[in-house]
Amino acid sequence: MPENRRQYVQLVLILLAVPTQYFLAQWYGANNNSIRIGNLHQMMDATKETFAQAKTLMLRLWYHFTGVAIFRIDLKTREKLKAKSFSTSTFPNGENVAKEMFKYRSDKGYFAQSTATRSPRPKTVKFRVGQVIKHNKFGYRGVIIGWDIHCKAPTNWINAIYGQDKSSLDMPHYLILADVRDRPGNHMTYVAQDKISSFTNVHIINPKVWDYFEFYDGAQFHTRPAAHQMYPHD
C-alpha cells in the first residue's frame, strides 16, 4: 500500500490510464459506429470502477494526513497546557484534565489509574472501557479508558470539583479520553456516570487512542491486552 502522497497520486494516474488506453485502442480500431458506441460504454464502466478505487485511495490519504495534522496540533496544544494552572471554573462538574489529575497519582489508584483487576464487574457500572460517550452538559465526545465503582480522588480535588454537592461520589466514575475535535490536546476527564451518555457511530480522534486500544469496529474500541486484563468483562 502506498505510504505517501506522491505514491497515491501515481497509483491513481496509473489506474486511470488503463481504461483510457483501452478506449483509444478500441475506438480507432473499430470499423463502424455501433462498435465504437459499444466500446464507449465499456470504457465508461471501466472508468466508473477506476474512480471508485481512486475514491477509496484518496479517503485513505485524507485519513493519513488528517492524523498527521492532528498530531502536530496536539504538540502545540500540549505546550500551551503546560503553562495552564488548575482552575475549577475551567473544568467544573466532576472533570479535570489529565495533567492536573496526574499530580495526584499514587498507589491509591486515583482517577481510575489503579492496575487492580475489575472483576467481578458490578451491575451499577453502566458503561464499558472502549465505549464512545458524549458529555451531557459540555457536549464533547470521548472514549472510556477506565472506571472506578465510585469516585476515587483526593479530598482536595473532590472539594474543588464538587463543592458542597457530594451526591455523585458514590456512583461509578469514568476516565475519558476526549476527541480533539471537541477539546484540542490530549484531554482526559474524570466524570460521574450521570454526566455522560452513550454515543454511537463515531470514531474518536486522538493521538493517544491507540495507546489503549487495538482497533475500532465501527461501534466501539477494543482494548489492548494489558487493559483487557484489568477490565476482563468489558
C-alpha positions as MATLAB code, in Angstrom:
seq = 'MPENRRQYVQLVLILLAVPTQYFLAQWYGANNNSIRIGNLHQMMDATKETFAQAKTLMLRLWYHFTGVAIFRIDLKTREKLKAKSFSTSTFPNGENVAKEMFKYRSDKGYFAQSTATRSPRPKTVKFRVGQVIKHNKFGYRGVIIGWDIHCKAPTNWINAIYGQDKSSLDMPHYLILADVRDRPGNHMTYVAQDKISSFTNVHIINPKVWDYFEFYDGAQFHTRPAAHQMYPHD';
ca = [
       0.000    0.000    0.000;
       1.372    3.480   -0.836;
       2.902    5.349    2.080;
       2.943    8.961    0.873;
       1.055   11.467   -1.232;
       3.182   11.062   -4.381;
       2.673    7.303   -4.433;
      -1.088    7.723   -4.083;
      -1.225   10.198   -6.987;
       0.939    7.953   -9.147;
      -1.273    4.954   -8.472;
      -4.445    6.909   -9.293;
      -2.943    8.066  -12.614;
      -1.934    4.511  -13.484;
      -5.433    3.250  -12.741;
      -6.951    5.965  -14.929;
      -4.522    5.253  -17.763;
      -5.651    1.644  -18.188;
      -9.271    2.296  -19.315;
      -8.119    5.311  -21.359;
      -5.597    3.259  -23.321;
      -8.156    0.524  -23.855;
     -10.722    3.008  -25.137;
      -8.334    4.627  -27.604;
      -7.236    1.283  -28.992;
     -10.793    0.056  -29.428;
     -12.095    3.371  -30.795;
      -9.586    3.780  -33.567;
      -9.586    0.091  -34.350;
     -13.360   -0.087  -34.847;
     -14.887   -0.040  -38.348;
     -18.383    1.260  -37.593;
     -20.253    3.477  -35.150;
     -22.127    0.667  -33.366;
     -18.873   -0.982  -32.343;
     -17.500    2.371  -31.238;
     -20.602    3.020  -29.127;
     -20.210   -0.393  -27.522;
     -16.571    0.336  -26.792;
     -17.556    3.702  -25.327;
     -19.966    2.029  -22.883;
     -17.263   -0.428  -21.851;
     -14.851    2.428  -21.294;
     -17.421    4.289  -19.156;
     -17.992    1.204  -16.997;
     -14.253    0.740  -16.548;
     -13.840    4.417  -15.673;
     -16.577    4.231  -13.007;
     -14.810    1.305  -11.365;
     -11.496    3.130  -11.549;
     -12.935    6.257   -9.949;
     -14.415    4.135   -7.154;
     -10.949    2.713   -6.464;
      -9.421    6.167   -6.671;
     -12.002    7.498   -4.192;
     -11.066    4.785   -1.702;
      -7.389    5.620   -2.093;
      -7.988    9.348   -1.649;
     -10.016    8.697    1.510;
      -7.106    6.690    2.895;
      -4.813    9.568    2.007;
      -7.128   12.054    3.723;
      -7.258    9.990    6.930;
      -3.464    9.629    6.881;
      -2.704   13.331    6.560;
      -5.534   14.307    8.943;
      -3.900   12.142   11.602;
      -0.529   13.815   10.987;
      -2.097   17.285   11.210;
      -3.909   16.394   14.422;
      -0.657   15.135   15.922;
       1.075   18.431   15.035;
      -1.782   20.425   16.543;
      -1.564   18.281   19.661;
       2.127   19.099   20.146;
       1.379   22.829   20.062;
      -1.574   22.451   22.413;
       0.456   20.396   24.847;
       2.935   23.253   25.260;
       0.076   25.647   25.990;
      -1.364   23.290   28.598;
       1.947   23.207   30.454;
       1.528   26.870   31.264;
      -2.067   26.440   32.430;
      -2.736   26.284   36.171;
      -5.588   24.384   37.780;
      -8.907   26.227   37.698;
     -12.268   24.901   38.882;
     -14.018   27.409   36.646;
     -12.299   25.923   33.589;
     -13.099   22.301   34.337;
     -16.141   22.172   36.645;
     -18.699   19.477   37.434;
     -16.573   16.466   38.262;
     -13.968   16.618   35.497;
     -10.398   17.732   35.070;
      -7.609   17.388   32.518;
      -5.059   14.614   32.838;
      -2.141   16.939   33.667;
      -3.855   18.029   36.862;
      -5.095   14.561   37.756;
      -1.640   13.052   37.407;
      -0.391   15.336   40.171;
      -2.337   13.068   42.493;
      -1.177    9.729   41.078;
      -0.206    7.304   43.828;
      -0.531    3.697   44.890;
      -4.110    4.558   45.904;
      -5.157    4.414   42.236;
      -6.840    7.779   41.914;
      -8.805    8.638   38.748;
      -9.237    5.033   37.534;
      -5.434    4.642   37.438;
      -5.374    1.541   39.623;
      -3.965   -1.576   37.946;
      -6.227   -3.837   40.002;
      -8.424   -6.209   38.002;
     -12.050   -5.050   37.869;
     -13.653   -8.422   38.493;
     -16.411   -9.206   39.093;
     -17.961   -6.309   37.202;
     -20.605   -4.531   39.347;
     -24.046   -4.158   37.799;
     -24.004   -0.499   38.785;
     -21.291    0.203   36.189;
     -23.335    1.160   33.144;
     -20.594    1.895   30.582;
     -17.569   -0.110   29.408;
     -13.952    0.568   28.502;
     -13.832    1.251   24.776;
     -17.339    2.666   24.642;
     -17.837    6.047   22.968;
     -19.697    8.630   25.052;
     -20.826   12.243   24.967;
     -20.844   14.637   27.901;
     -24.409   15.631   28.708;
     -23.613   19.249   29.529;
     -20.476   20.212   27.613;
     -21.182   18.096   24.546;
     -17.673   16.793   23.937;
     -17.234   13.221   22.725;
     -14.733   10.718   24.057;
     -13.898    7.096   24.701;
     -13.800    5.434   28.117;
     -10.315    4.224   29.074;
     -11.013    3.300   32.700;
     -13.577    3.313   35.503;
     -13.988    3.139   39.276;
     -17.054    1.801   41.074;
     -17.150    5.139   42.954;
     -15.169    8.351   42.869;
     -11.530    7.708   43.782;
      -9.813   11.062   44.117;
      -8.031   13.055   46.849;
     -10.177   15.108   49.171;
      -8.912   18.485   47.974;
      -9.753   17.560   44.352;
     -13.247   16.414   45.355;
     -13.881   19.620   47.270;
     -12.644   21.756   44.392;
     -14.752   19.948   41.793;
     -17.949   19.040   43.660;
     -18.096   21.699   46.347;
     -20.956   21.095   48.771;
     -22.870   18.726   46.476;
     -21.368   15.279   47.060;
     -24.345   13.317   45.699;
     -22.385   11.886   42.769;
     -19.439   10.489   44.726;
     -20.935    7.042   45.323;
     -21.759    6.361   41.680;
     -19.277    4.956   39.117;
     -16.750    7.395   37.680;
     -15.078    7.126   34.273;
     -11.762    8.247   32.846;
     -12.484    9.704   29.398;
     -10.074   10.393   26.529;
     -11.662   13.339   24.707;
     -11.946   13.810   20.950;
      -9.507   16.524   19.789;
     -12.192   17.977   17.524;
     -14.128   18.919   20.650;
     -11.242   19.546   23.043;
      -7.821   20.145   21.431;
      -4.926   18.331   23.041;
      -4.746   15.027   24.907;
      -7.539   15.919   27.315;
      -8.696   13.314   29.787;
     -11.636   13.935   32.084;
     -12.883   12.089   35.152;
     -16.655   12.217   35.298;
     -19.565   10.709   37.176;
     -21.881    8.245   35.456;
     -24.859   10.614   35.371;
     -22.843   13.197   33.411;
     -22.379   11.094   30.249;
     -24.458    9.193   27.675;
     -23.546    6.552   25.114;
     -22.810    7.799   21.599;
     -22.650    5.590   18.513;
     -21.037    5.533   15.061;
     -18.265    7.970   15.974;
     -14.564    7.238   15.621;
     -12.828    9.233   18.355;
      -9.804   11.132   17.062;
      -6.927   11.483   19.491;
      -3.238   10.588   19.006;
      -3.310    8.647   22.292;
      -6.267    6.424   21.435;
      -4.056    3.611   20.092;
      -2.095    3.536   23.342;
      -5.178    1.929   24.876;
      -6.934    0.156   22.020;
      -6.171   -2.299   19.210;
      -8.877   -1.286   16.739;
     -12.295    0.296   16.239;
     -15.038   -1.953   14.825;
     -17.498    0.793   13.915;
     -19.315    0.605   17.247;
     -16.640    0.602   19.951;
     -12.894    0.378   20.563;
     -11.286   -2.934   21.532;
      -8.716   -2.850   24.330;
      -5.082   -3.864   24.138;
      -4.120   -6.991   26.145;
      -2.887   -5.058   29.202;
      -6.123   -3.098   29.503;
      -8.174   -6.236   28.892;
      -6.504   -7.890   31.872;
      -7.663   -5.037   34.105;
     -11.189   -4.975   32.597;
     -11.801   -8.617   31.566;
     -15.597   -8.264   31.454;
     -15.675   -5.096   29.350;
];
